[in-house]
């Protein structure tokens, strides 16, 4: 039988759950980039790899049984994160142990780098890989195949004789920076991008140090700078590959901050323009969006995602967000003038947050909708991620403990459902219930294609004097003039690229 490494995306879906619908004519999903990158590295080293994305194929048991019939599995690797990913990884591990108990299960990802002991004790992983995972996973697969010791492999944790053991840490372990092996996807890329969108990562990490960011999760509560960029030439080579191999002329950049290195970004954008290609979306910060970058994005980019997080200068400083709130309106105006839409993330429930801070966020959103009616604001319930600086501050300076079991972290959500209340002990359950209603209204009012306040929403607002205060100016919000999205990918795949670029793109 052929020997392979099986890499699994546990996803946030439940087994057998119907694959989510798409609001667009062209349905597509984001590929599981972490395991796809790992798979590309292993393939480069001569290891055969299978990628199993449970978000696309949610019938775990049947698919895994087939894999174990057809192949000799060296190990099973899974990337885990806070939330349903944990429960799914454990469930998948139980299925695997039922099929073949001797096959090692390996967990990796930010959760493992932060809570390695919990993952080994409370999960069902035989090994965990901390920090950069490509080289350690390859060396582990090699050692297991050759039945050699693993204690010399860096960034590894495992159980031996009932004890937890961890090898030396190498933050600079070799990483994959070549062209992603898109052919590893069981549902390959194609011109219609069904099911996967062409999603490129040109960098890892972020040069900034927002105190809540998952990039700063670390088991020893240290801030580790992990920002590294691929060259513009490498990125354009991959774009050429996607165009030539799959006839794809629209890409998205998944970097947490694509715009951080100005000279490199300008070279990439120039290359995209010369090739007659388009960018569906990219992520940046307001501090990186100067006139030159906006001009370079003009005509080739549909959406720029810039998180604001809070409309309070006081809270922006508290979370160490690199933003000058006075630049938000003029920057969004410049982007809109160039036909570029924007999305903005907000967090609610920060320690010390007041209704005045929440009203400022609503009023800021109303102002942004006046600039560009297709602007979208995306709210979430602030949840301190373990190992981040803000998590450590809550424990050490405020005496607030959010130390939870692995199972409890599996229940954690960012939308305010009842099971997630325990992750914000500085806010009472009653207050969190109020905030959940406020967040729901905020989300409805500031979608790309928003509409006037309806009777149901009015009734909810009238039921709380505080909601009436926060949303008191909603009669001033603007709406898209025609109620239709101007979606770049639909239009380009339909052969109408010029029309998409001339209008203000939306969704």
Secondary structure, DSSP 8 states (H G I E B T S, - for coil): -EEEEEEEE--SS-TT------SSSS--EE--HHHHHHHHHHHHTT--EEEEETTT---HHHHHHHHHHHEEEEEEEEE--TTHHHHHHHHHHHHHHHH-TTSEEEEESHHHHH-HHHHHHHS--SEEE-SS-HHHHHHHHHHHHHT---TTSTTEEEEETTEEEE----TT-----S---GGGSSS---TT--SEE-EE--EES-SS--TT-GGG--TT-------EE--HHHHHHHHHHHHHHH---EEEE--TTTTSSHHHHHHHHHHHHHTT-EEEEEEE-GGG--HHHHHHHTTTEEEEEE--B-S-HHHHHHTT----GGGHHHHHHHHHHTT-EEEEEEEE--TT--HHHHHHHHHHHHHHHHH-TT-EEEEEE----TTSHHHHHHHHTS-------HHHHHT--SS--GGGGGG-TTS-HHHHHHHHHHHHHHHHHTSTT-----HHHHHHHHT-HHHHHHTTTGGG----SSS----HHHHHHTT-HHHHHHS----
